[in-house]
């Protein structure tokens, strides 16, 4: 039975899935945690990711008991890994949710003619603190000697691919989230990097961007083909078999809404990130920083476990009797408010724990849907897919269906990023198209949740918009 492996090296853990190449069936898996981080300073040691990868692989029997034909690594996007001449990290990696570079994002905006519009035209996105270019600017401002000593700059999944194969490569999907690679032009924009530091030979530092169907090399000494890998959202799109017009709502520690498109996005407001995807298409995406960690925090304040919290949220009426929670607890990316905190409005003496639980879920969902509105007509046809840790929550399922007014599909595979990476490994190994694999594996199937048409979704979303506009 030929096998392929998909890896998801996320912010919190490394997850490994071994798939039957022909059917897509998961035959083994492994998981190893990463050290948790809390913004504004959010950093991890890249070497820890490699240890976690090898630990998770060993749990899954890879490559000793189960030797795959191919492996692909998907990982958290945007983070900055800086290496010395020997290939070792010069410092801990700054992660996507590190907001210490918020002033650097602001400083970069006016450096191009037309500001945000100029950036959107140049690289498809307007820099925000999560993007790699802002972290490079932070490094130049705060640790110039570190940047001066850099022999390579990488993203998290590039580092793991490098450790497996010895090659410094990336894919167009993750490259498009750096702020210095253009999806529309399919090339690095070194002129943007020179805005960070004009004296550096940036072309010698960045990894080679491989074509979607290219292999990065072999797992050193193991004879296993390694693909270029990709970012977590691009891998999730593969793991769902996502088609143009379909909308994905992903709720984990953070939240994203995205679709796939044949046309590159160009949003001058900076709300929509104009990413490429791992297949040669494009992945317009919006992201919010506050999702399940908000409902986890409210559950902790109420002194209840997740199951009881869900029951409370479903006990309360839609709209939470006017109680509205704006969930910007740790700052926010969309809207771009890195210093924000959460707020609660509409609190009255008849408020009960159930109202607060419902308001927390509705606040998180409304926050993402407000961002997703910027995707426009690109994401209004076909399925709404609910993924991430919150997809297991009956409360999130109900609120998402009611506030979108569309049938929501909850895929049965809970590790979509790892599954998508396995799809990439299979397609590269077989030399076939990605849709051939996703169709053969029947990806994206799962439960359906119908919306309750009695819910006044416009009133709930309107109350949230009013509260968010007034939030400090």
C-alpha positions in Angstrom: 0.0 0.0 0.0 1.8 3.3 -1.1 1.7 6.0 1.5 2.0 9.8 1.6 2.5 12.1 4.6 1.0 15.5 5.4 2.5 17.7 8.1 0.8 20.6 9.8 3.3 22.6 11.9 0.9 25.1 13.5 1.4 27.7 16.2 0.4 25.3 18.9 1.7 21.8 17.7 3.0 19.7 14.9 0.5 17.2 13.5 1.4 14.4 11.1 -1.0 12.3 9.1 -0.1 9.2 7.0 -2.6 8.6 4.1 -3.2 5.7 1.8 -2.1 7.2 -1.6 -5.0 5.6 -3.5 -8.0 6.2 -1.1 -6.8 9.0 1.1 -7.6 6.9 4.2 -5.7 8.0 7.3 -3.7 5.0 8.4 -1.6 6.6 11.2 -1.0 10.0 12.9 1.2 11.7 15.5 1.2 15.0 17.4 3.8 16.9 19.4 3.2 20.3 21.1 5.0 23.6 20.6 5.6 26.1 23.4 2.6 28.5 23.7 3.0 32.2 23.1 1.0 35.3 23.9 1.1 38.5 21.8 2.4 41.2 21.6 5.7 39.3 21.7 5.1 35.9 20.1 8.3 34.0 19.3 9.3 30.3 19.1 12.6 28.5 18.6 12.6 27.0 15.1 14.7 24.1 16.4 11.7 23.2 18.6 9.6 22.8 15.4 12.0 20.2 14.0 12.0 18.3 17.3 8.2 18.3 17.3 8.1 17.2 13.6 10.4 14.2 14.3 8.5 13.3 17.4 5.2 13.4 15.7 6.6 11.4 12.7 8.0 8.7 15.1 4.5 8.4 16.7 3.1 7.8 13.3 5.8 5.2 12.5 7.4 7.5 9.9 9.8 6.6 8.2 10.7 3.3 9.9 7.6 1.3 10.2 5.8 3.3 7.5 8.0 4.6 4.7 6.0 7.1 2.5 6.6 7.8 -1.1 6.3 11.6 -0.5 5.9 14.1 2.3 4.8 17.8 2.3 5.0 20.3 5.1 2.4 23.0 5.7 2.9 25.5 8.5 1.9 28.7 10.1 2.3 31.6 7.7 4.3 34.8 7.7 6.8 34.0 10.5 10.4 35.1 10.2 13.3 32.7 10.5 16.8 34.2 10.2 19.8 31.9 9.7 23.5 32.3 9.9 26.1 30.9 7.4 26.0 27.5 9.0 22.2 27.3 8.6 21.4 27.8 12.3 18.8 30.3 13.6 20.3 33.6 14.7 17.4 34.3 17.1 13.9 32.9 17.9 11.4 33.1 15.1 8.9 35.9 15.1 5.4 34.4 14.5 2.5 35.7 12.5 0.7 36.9 15.6 3.6 38.9 17.0 2.4 42.5 17.0 5.6 44.2 18.1 6.1 45.2 14.4 2.9 47.2 14.4 4.9 50.5 14.2 6.9 49.0 11.4 3.8 48.3 9.3 2.8 51.9 9.8 6.3 53.1 8.8 6.3 51.1 5.6 3.0 52.3 4.3 4.1 55.8 3.1 7.3 54.5 1.6 5.5 53.7 -1.7 3.7 56.2 -3.9 0.0 56.1 -3.1 0.6 54.4 0.2 -1.7 51.4 0.7 -2.8 51.4 -2.9 0.8 51.3 -4.0 1.4 48.2 -1.8 -1.7 46.4 -3.0 -0.6 47.0 -6.5 3.0 45.9 -5.8 2.4 42.7 -3.8 -1.3 42.1 -3.6 -1.6 43.1 0.1 -1.2 46.0 2.4 1.4 45.3 5.1 0.0 44.6 8.6 2.0 43.4 11.6 1.7 39.7 10.7 3.5 40.1 7.4 7.2 39.0 7.2 8.3 42.4 5.7 7.2 44.2 8.8 9.1 41.8 11.0 12.2 42.4 8.9 11.7 46.1 9.4 11.4 45.5 13.2 14.7 43.5 13.1 16.5 46.3 11.2 15.2 48.8 13.7 15.7 46.8 16.9 18.5 44.3 16.1 20.4 45.6 13.1 23.4 43.4 13.8 21.3 40.3 13.6 20.0 41.3 10.2 23.5 42.2 9.1 24.7 38.7 10.0 21.8 36.9 8.2 22.8 34.5 5.5 19.1 33.4 4.8 15.6 34.4 5.7 12.8 31.8 5.7 9.2 31.1 6.6 8.4 28.4 9.1 7.6 25.7 6.6 10.7 26.6 4.6 12.8 25.9 7.7 11.4 22.4 8.1 11.8 21.7 4.4 15.4 22.9 4.7 16.1 20.7 7.6 14.7 17.6 5.8 16.3 18.2 2.4 19.1 20.8 2.8 17.5 23.0 0.1 16.3 26.7 0.7 13.0 26.6 -1.2 9.5 27.9 -0.7 6.2 27.9 -2.6 4.2 30.7 -4.2 1.4 30.4 -1.5 3.6 31.2 1.5 5.8 33.6 -0.5 2.7 35.7 -1.3 2.2 36.3 2.4 5.6 37.9 3.0 4.8 41.4 1.6 7.7 41.2 -0.9 6.5 38.7 -3.5 3.9 39.5 -6.1 1.2 36.9 -6.9 0.2 38.9 -10.0 3.8 39.1 -11.3 4.9 35.7 -9.9 8.2 37.1 -8.6 10.0 38.7 -5.7 9.8 42.4 -5.4 13.3 43.2 -4.1 12.5 46.9 -4.4 10.2 46.4 -1.5 12.8 44.7 0.6 15.2 47.6 -0.2 12.7 49.8 1.7 13.7 47.9 4.8 17.5 48.1 4.1 19.0 49.3 0.8 22.5 47.9 1.4 21.5 44.2 1.7 21.8 41.8 -1.3 18.3 40.4 -0.6 18.3 38.1 -3.7 21.0 36.0 -1.9 18.9 35.6 1.3 15.4 34.6 0.1 14.5 31.0 -0.8 13.8 29.8 -4.4 10.1 29.8 -5.2 9.2 26.4 -6.7 6.4 25.6 -9.1 3.3 24.0 -7.5 4.1 20.6 -9.0 7.8 20.6 -8.2 9.7 18.6 -5.6 12.0 20.2 -3.2 14.2 17.1 -2.9 14.5 14.0 -0.8 14.4 13.5 2.9 18.2 13.3 3.5 19.2 9.6 3.8 15.6 8.4 3.7 14.7 8.4 0.0 11.3 10.1 0.6 10.3 12.9 -1.9 9.7 16.2 -0.1 7.5 18.8 -1.9 7.8 22.6 -1.5 5.0 22.5 1.1 2.8 25.5 1.7 1.1 27.7 4.3 -1.7 26.5 6.5 -4.6 28.2 4.8 -3.4 27.1 1.3 -3.1 23.5 2.6 -6.6 23.7 4.2 -8.1 24.8 0.8 -6.5 21.7 -0.7 -7.7 19.5 2.1 -11.3 20.7 1.4 -11.2 20.3 -2.3 -12.2 24.0 -2.4 -13.8 25.4 -5.6 -14.1 29.1 -6.7 -17.1 30.8 -5.1 -17.1 28.6 -2.0 -16.4 30.2 1.4 -14.3 28.7 4.2 -14.7 30.1 7.7 -12.0 28.7 10.0 -12.1 29.3 13.7 -9.1 28.3 15.8 -6.9 30.5 18.0 -7.3 33.0 15.2 -9.9 33.0 12.5 -9.8 33.2 8.7 -12.3 33.5 5.8 -11.1 32.7 2.3 -12.0 31.3 -1.1 -10.1 30.4 -4.2 -10.1 32.5 -7.3 -8.6 32.6 -10.8 -7.9 36.3 -10.4 -5.4 37.9 -8.1 -6.9 40.2 -5.4 -6.0 43.9 -5.1 -7.6 45.4 -2.1 -6.3 48.9 -1.4 -7.9 48.9 2.1 -5.7 46.1 3.3 -8.6 44.0 4.5 -8.2 41.3 1.9 -4.8 39.7 1.6 -4.1 38.9 -2.0 -2.4 35.6 -1.5 -1.6 33.0 -4.1 -2.4 29.4 -3.4 -0.5 26.1 -3.7 -2.1 25.1 -7.0 -1.3 28.1 -9.3 -4.5 30.0 -8.5 -5.1 32.7 -5.9 -6.4 32.7 -2.3 -8.1 36.0 -1.3 -8.2 35.9 2.5 -9.2 37.9 5.6 -7.9 37.1 9.1 -8.9 38.0 12.6 -6.7 37.4 15.6 -9.3 36.6 18.2 -11.4 33.5 17.9 -11.6 30.4 20.2 -9.2 31.9 22.7 -12.0 34.5 23.3 -14.7 31.9 24.0 -12.1 29.9 26.0 -11.5 33.0 28.2 -15.2 33.6 28.7 -15.7 29.9 29.6 -12.9 30.3 32.2 -14.5 33.4 33.7 -17.8 31.5 33.9 -16.0 28.6 35.5 -17.4 26.0 33.1 -15.9 23.5 30.7 -16.3 23.6 26.9 -19.4 21.3 26.9 -21.2 23.4 29.5 -20.2 26.6 27.8 -21.8 25.3 24.5 -24.9 24.4 26.3 -25.2 27.8 27.9 -24.7 29.6 24.6 -27.4 27.5 22.9 -29.7 28.1 25.9 -29.7 31.9 25.3 -31.7 33.5 22.5 -30.1 34.7 19.3 -28.9 38.2 19.9 -28.1 37.5 23.6 -30.9 39.9 24.8 -28.9 42.8 23.4 -25.6 41.9 25.1 -22.7 42.4 22.6 -19.1 41.4 23.0 -16.4 42.9 20.8 -13.7 40.3 20.9 -10.5 42.3 20.3 -9.0 40.9 23.5 -5.4 40.7 22.3 -5.4 43.5 19.7 -6.8 42.8 16.3 -5.6 42.4 12.7 -8.9 43.0 11.0 -9.8 45.7 11.7 -6.2 46.8 12.2 -6.2 47.6 15.9 -3.0 46.0 17.4 -3.5 47.8 20.7 -7.2 47.1 21.2 -8.8 45.3 24.0 -12.3 43.6 24.3 -15.4 45.4 25.3 -18.9 44.4 26.4 -22.0 46.6 25.8 -25.7 46.2 26.4 -25.2 44.8 29.9 -28.3 44.9 32.1 -29.4 43.5 35.5 -31.2 40.6 33.9 -28.0 39.3 32.2 -27.3 35.6 32.8 -24.2 33.4 32.1 -26.0 32.0 29.1 -26.3 35.5 27.6 -22.5 36.1 28.0 -21.7 32.8 26.5 -23.9 33.4 23.5 -22.5 37.0 23.1 -19.0 35.6 23.1 -19.7 33.2 20.2 -21.7 35.8 18.3 -19.0 38.4 18.8 -16.3 36.1 17.4 -18.4 35.1 14.4 -19.6 38.7 13.7 -16.0 39.9 13.8 -14.9 37.4 11.1 -18.0 38.0 9.0 -17.5 41.7 9.0 -14.0 41.1 7.6 -15.3 38.4 5.1 -17.7 41.0 3.6 -14.7 42.4 1.9 -14.4 39.3 -0.2 -17.5 40.4 -2.1 -19.0 38.3 -4.9 -16.0 36.0 -5.0 -17.3 33.9 -2.1 -21.1 34.0 -2.5 -21.7 30.7 -4.4 -21.7 27.1 -3.2 -20.7 25.7 0.1 -19.9 27.5 3.3 -17.4 25.3 5.1 -16.8 25.5 8.8 -13.4 24.3 9.9 -10.9 24.6 12.7 -11.2 23.7 16.4 -14.5 25.5 16.7 -16.1 23.3 14.0 -16.6 20.7 16.8 -18.7 23.2 18.8 -22.5 22.9 18.5 -22.7 26.6 19.5 -20.3 27.8 16.8 -22.1 25.6 14.2 -25.5 27.1 15.1 -24.3 30.7 15.2 -22.4 30.5 11.9 -25.4 29.0 10.1 -27.8 31.5 11.5 -25.6 34.6 10.9 -24.6 33.6 7.3 -28.0 32.5 6.4 -26.5 29.7 4.4 -26.2 25.9 4.8 -23.0 25.2 6.6 -20.9 22.0 5.9 -18.7 20.7 8.6 -16.0 18.4 7.1 -15.5 15.2 9.0 -11.7 15.4 8.7 -10.5 17.5 11.6 -6.9 17.9 10.4 -7.5 19.6 7.1 -4.1 21.3 6.9 -2.3 18.0 7.3 -4.7 16.4 4.8 -4.0 19.2 2.3 -0.3 18.8 2.7 -0.8 15.1 1.9 -2.8 16.0 -1.2 0.2 18.1 -2.4 2.6 15.2 -1.6 0.4 12.8 -3.6 -0.1 15.1 -6.6 3.7 15.8 -6.9 4.5 12.1 -6.5 2.0 11.0 -9.1 2.6 13.9 -11.4 -1.2 14.6 -11.6 -3.5 17.6 -10.9 -4.6 18.4 -7.4 -8.3 18.0 -8.2 -7.7 14.5 -9.2 -6.5 13.7 -5.7 -9.1 15.7 -3.9 -11.9 14.0 -5.9 -10.4 10.5 -5.5 -10.2 11.1 -1.7 -13.7 12.6 -1.5 -12.4 15.5 0.7 -14.7 18.0 2.4 -17.6 15.7 3.1 -19.3 16.1 6.5 -22.3 17.2 8.5 -24.7 19.9 7.2 -26.3 22.6 9.4 -29.4 24.5 8.2 -29.8 28.1 9.2 -32.8 29.1 11.4 -34.7 31.6 9.2 -36.4 33.1 12.3 -33.2 34.7 13.4 -32.9 38.4 12.5 -29.2 38.1 11.4 -29.2 41.7 10.0 -30.1 43.1 13.5 -27.5 41.0 15.3 -24.8 41.9 12.9 -25.9 45.5 12.9 -25.7 45.7 16.7 -22.3 44.2 16.6 -21.1 46.8 14.0 -22.4 49.6 16.2 -20.6 48.2 19.2 -17.4 47.6 17.3 -17.4 51.2 16.0 -17.7 52.6 19.5 -15.2 50.2 21.1 -12.0 51.8 22.6 
